[in-house]
Amino acid sequence: MDNQADVANAYYQLGSIYQDWGKYELAINYHQQSLKFYQQLGKDNNVANQWYNLGVSYREWGKYEQAVECENQDLAIRQQIDDQVNIADAYYQLGRIYQDWGKYQQAINYHHQSREFYQQLGKDNNVANQLSWLASCYRDWKDYTKAIEHYQQSLTLHQQIDQKESVARHYRQLASCQCLLAKQVSNSTEVSNLLTQAEENIRQAIKINTAGEYQGSLAYDYTALGLLYSQYLHLLSNEDTSIPEKIALFEEYYHRGLSYLDELGQTVNKADESLDMARAYLEVEALENLNLSEEIAQECLQIFQEYNRRKLEASAHKLLGEIYLKRSQKNELGAEIIATQFLTNSLQIYRDLDLQEKAGEVEELTLLLNAEVR
């Protein structure tokens, strides 16, 4: 009996390794074998855990329907054995799946249910975490005002229970939403105020994370600060004398953040952050460098393909399509053909993943490209 439990655990460990590696088919195979062993042993809790792990693997792979099916199996077992904490966790995971799927209302509903369970159980840290996930749903849904409201609630609760690293993360997340909201408003004073608040929040995050030596968090603080400076640059006239200084700060802060991720071996996360830097080199006039933007985006694409991160791969294809769209607008020979190929690749992946909003964005770019060709 003990030997079978050890075998089941070994299959689980192998599944986790392949999952982290991005080899989801192998990960799922091992998690399924582990699940069968635990079923034979009558270990309901472990069976539920394996349904949960299968759900995570399918979610990361972009197979959202299968992820929901697995997570519902986990939830059903938790409900049968009245495991309240893991019922709350199952609702959280369903929220994550629907959020990644771009079905934000369903995601919000599940995150709310998870938060309510945690509140009933008196688990303040989990309640604060669910407020943060609700905020991220609203952010992804582009409702930045509601996102800011929920991040602030999460921050306040984490302050009350002295979770310093979480508090710092929320300061950075608030800043990110303030930067995104600044892109939506037209009043220059309001834009300036939002960016000033964002910088104050990022620097507060850096202060906390430096004191606590939270290097992983500092990485994202510095890339966020770099992006903030790209946004400052976006607002400046070409004659502004502070442009060289702000370009230098953009690159200094961004590279500092990426170097932290390098040291931590966070290959995929570094590529994800780098893609935003590549976009800045495309979109911000003072930074425009299409060759560098393409070079970074191509490196990111290779990593996303290697680690089987399909949604990120689609995002890299989309950015490369936009780079070549810009080249075609500059009358670069053959650029529209390459742009079409990258956008087609991106669109195909988004459709495969059933990410309709993202697919719509690519379709709009394709229409713009076709209009340019005519």
Protein Blocks (a to p, Z undefined) as FASTA:
>chain_A
ZZmmmmmmmmmmmmmmmmmnopaklmmmmmmmmmmmmmmnopaklmmmmmmmmmmmmmmn
opaklmmmmmmmmmmmmmmnopaklmmmmmmmmmmmmmmnopaklmmmmmmmmmmmmmmn
opaklmmmmmmmmmmmmmmnopaklmmmmmmmmmmmmmmnopaklmmmmmmmmmmmmmmm
mmmpmblklmmmmmmmmmmmmmmmmmmmmmnopaklmmmmmmmmmmmmmmmmmmpcfklm
klmmmmmmmmmmmmmmmmmmmmnopmklmmmmmmmmmmmmmmmmklgcfklmmmmmmmmm
mmmmmnopaklmmmmmmmmmmmmmmmmmnopghklmmmmmmmmmmmmmmmmnopaklmmm
mmmmmmmmmmmmZZ
